[in-house]
Structure formats: structure tokens, C-alpha cells
Amino acid sequence: MPYKETAPEEFKKWEDSNPIGRLGKPAEIGHAVKFFFEDGSEFVNGVILPVDSGCVAGNF
């Protein structure tokens, strides 16, 4: 059973703490991964790409 259904209050806290007010979708992660397989990313290397809607921005 999904966490959203087994612990709805805790799940809502996670959503509310996210800068865009929801949790990420698997496809949103997939889009970032797909970028690295495209020709346009050939010059990109050694980068950490947080796909988290800004959750860790400024927390380094």
C-alpha cells in the first residue's frame, strides 16, 4: 500500500515542505536522466544535478 494511503498526515507534511507544494513524479526524474543521453549534453561533465524542485538550494 502506498505511503500516501498508510500515513496521509506525514505524506502531506512532505508535500507541504516542498517548494512547489508537491512531491516529484517519476517522469520528472526521467526527463533529467534523458538529458544526459541527448546530443546537447555532450559537453556537460562532472555536474551534480539536483532534481528536487529546489529543496536543497542554498543548503550546501
Sequence and secondary structure as in RCSB ss.txt:
>XXXX:A:sequence
MPYKETAPEEFKKWEDSNPIGRLGKPAEIGHAVKFFFEDGSEFVNGVILPVDSGCVAGNF
>XXXX:A:secstr
  HHHH HHHHHHHHHHSTTSS   HHHHHHHHHHTTSGGGTT  S     STTTTTT  
